Amino acid sequence: MEPWSVAIFGVMGAAIAEFAVWFRFRRTPKADLPEWFTSVRYWIASVFAIFLGGLFAWAGLEGKDVSVFVVIQVGASTPLILQQLADGGALSLSAGTSN
């Protein structure tokens, strides 16, 4: 997979994750939207998270023989990880269970 395509599919994955947030408000009247949803700061952070999805996918997967779906998943995980960190949550990086 070409480096530019890894970045593009990573951005697509991150955009899908962000779209899930936006989709939740699809039928909400503008007057009832949360204040944060209409703030410039929120939209800048969303665009930045989408950009980081492409960057993380490119940095982690460029040059590797992986499927498009793996690249999209890496991109999609980026905004979710950022949200977890912003909420003060810790990330568990263990691959298995501990006893």
C-alpha positions, -999 to +999 in steps of 0.1 A: +000+000+000+013+034-010+021+058+019-004+084+007-031+058+005-024+046+041-028+082+053-060+087+032-076+055+046-065+065+081-082+098+077-113+080+064-114+058+095-111+088+118-138+107+099-161+077+103-155+077+141-162+114+143-192+111+120-207+087+146-208+116+171-223+139+145-249+113+134-263+112+169-276+148+165-290+144+130-326+151+140-319+175+168-332+210+162-304+235+161-317+253+192-314+220+211-279+211+201-253+209+229-234+242+232-201+224+225-214+210+192-217+245+178-184+258+191-155+265+168-131+249+193-150+216+189-149+216+151-112+225+151-106+196+176-126+172+153-107+182+122-074+178+141-085+143+154-093+133+118-059+145+106-042+126+135-060+094+124-043+097+090-010+105+106-011+076+131-021+052+104+008+064+082+033+064+110+023+029+122+015+011+091+034+027+062+054+001+043+036-028+059+015-053+041-019-047+057-055-046+045-074-014+039-097-024+068-068-025+093-057+010+082-093+023+085-095+007+120-063+024+131-076+057+118-109+052+136-093+043+169-074+076+170-103+099+179-116+073+203-082+071+221-079+109+222-114+110+238-104+084+264-073+104+273-092+137+274-117+121+298-089+113+321-091+076+314-061+053+313-054+032+283-048-005+287-022-017+263-021-054+274-030-078+247-042-105+270-059-109+303-040-109+336-048-131+366 
